[in-house]
């Protein structure tokens, strides 16, 4: 991921383009609630899969001397097959997809390790489909990928009547070339002719800007052309990676004119540059995730994020709900944008987090710093992070120090408490600390407060 320059400046685009990609819509709050309730109450008992695949990205396999990610990939195969084998009605795993950065640097010995894991793990009847990311391109280039993986960079497979289309990365031309986009348009047109209500699954390594989580920090520079192509086909369910964002973040799924999701990673987490300065949190290497995707005969799509490190499906990140409730995203009418529930309109209905009455917070102060430990806030959807503000007791409204941290919802089980240290304080001074909980849209809940005095 780090081999390509990261775009950190202000992206200046026409307002119409911003509205096109961000999905500014006229969906009312009541309509959004109706869509969410329809998805929430949709019965899963009558969902009988007729097609299933597993997908992830950023597997970053290295040589046999560094086996961690190879072991995680093998575990992905094992757990996906175990789920399929034990399913009451459909025991097939039709495909496994990797959406780029499949190896760490494109060397032949890394590809050899990848192919060893796949050959030892895959069963007859499962297609293995990959596209290139930037990491394998950087050293091995197209030739190395084609020599070790596929003879063609871009792929269009039809499995049991369902179309899977993948674009490989070409960093020499801002990730994808006009020729690739023309090819993609032709493939989508061909796929849509079969059945316009069937989902069409697509993948490329980089996110489309300002869609799924972390796509404002990491994205393909061809976001607008890709978005314009995909927008012609609401039945597209697109997958992308590159960012290493957690798959259980509520905005890891995004819908406007079509559906797109982040793939997760087997390597390490990275977060959006929206709170704090450190986008790689402590314990980031505890990231090994993929998604099982299923379709039934009615073209409904069900997506189930899986945590390889716990050996189980992710639970809903809401910590007010049943702690054993599985996180499932369901698209009942993939060809009908009017039914989409996972749009940016969720910002209108997702409430801010809150601290329960009696929530505890403790402060241990030194001469120039303070360490705060507090109970996690509660949220109906997800506690995303906290903004911690320190003010002098004599002027409680004037913040003199501030820090933001992630709420570690991406670990399971989610820690019951959070701790943070803030320095730069004056000795022998009375202070007030405010801990403000944030949701994924950065809506602020009421703060948890405590007073403390620094050592003289």
ABEGO torsion letter per residue (X at the ends): XAABBBBABBBBBBAAAAAAAAGBBABBAAAAAAAAAAAAABBAAABBBABBBBBBBGAGBBBAABAAAAAAAAAAAAAAAAAAAABAABABBABBBBBEGABAAGBAAAAAAAAAAAAAABBBGBBBBBBBBAAAAAAAEAAAAAAABBABABBBBBBGGBBBBBBBBBAABGGBBAAAAAAAAAAAAAAAAABAABBBBBBBABBBBGBBBGAAABBBAAAAAAAAAAAABAABBBBBBGAGBBAABAAABBBBABBBBBAEBAABBBBBBABEABABBBGAABBBBBBBBBBBAAGBBBBBBBBAAAGBBBBBABAABBAABBBBBBBABAABAAABABBAAAAAABBBBBBBBGBBBBBBBBAABBBBBBBBBBBAABBABBBBBBBBAABAABBABBBBBBAGAABOBBBABBBBBBBGBBBGBBBBBBBBBBBAAGBBBBBBBBBBBBBX
